[in-house]
Amino acid sequence: MQVPDIIIAIDGYSSTGKSSFAKIVANEFGFLYLDSGALYRGVTLFAIEKRLINEDCTIDIPALTGALEELDLHFGKGGTYIGDRCIENEIRSLEVAGKVSPIAAVPQVRNYVDRKLREFGRNKRVVMDGRDIGTTVFPEAELKLFMTADPMIRAQRRLAEMNAKGDHADLQEVLKNLQERDYIDSHREVSPLTKADDALVLDNSNMTIDDQMEWLKEVIQKRFNC
Ligand code: CDP
């Protein structure tokens, strides 16, 4: 299938399988995949290590804003990096997951990440997933998807993913984390998680990845005549 030079923006709730799907889509169409959540997670890890966020999620915003000027966060071989240190595993921990939404609600952090994402997405043929890609980062994206699924199914999927990596967690704890993140993400002042008017909803509660791919190909064929 010859897909034109477009940007595909995938937004939606936590653990709806946005990144797994986006990676497969990128692979299938020869697009670049960009995981915007990984950058928010990277800033969170950085803030934890520099002690700019404490246990109750109070953030030293002026210090964090200053420190961001020095932060070299980028994608490289195998995932996300700070300078030449690969942080891909650390950013997936429950500790980072528990602090990322408050960090992502800080306007200065959003500016920092938005700037990077726009730079990475300049050349089209990009699939980007996140919470505000179709609304804020690339409102001009030619194709926007909004992914959702039943919360319990999402928690089970996330737990299975963590178990597969040898990270053991409790189902209720994972469910609580994703519901808290959904709440904070949807209610923050700056770029809240919301469906763009022109986004197509994809509820994958009862869909396999193959079902999703078939659905997407049909959408693309119809919309772009390819
Ligand atoms: O765990 P999941 O894959 O669902 O989340 P993620 O994509 O890794 O994103 C982690 C967190 O980063 C989200 O819960 C949001 O708080 C924040 N985020 C955001 O605010 N805007 C984005 N474009 C992407 C992520």
Residues whose N, C-alpha, C, O or C-beta is under 5 A from the ligand:
A	BS01	CDP	Y13 S14 S15 S36 G37 A38 Y40 V100 S101 A104 D129 G130 R131 D132 I133 R181 D185
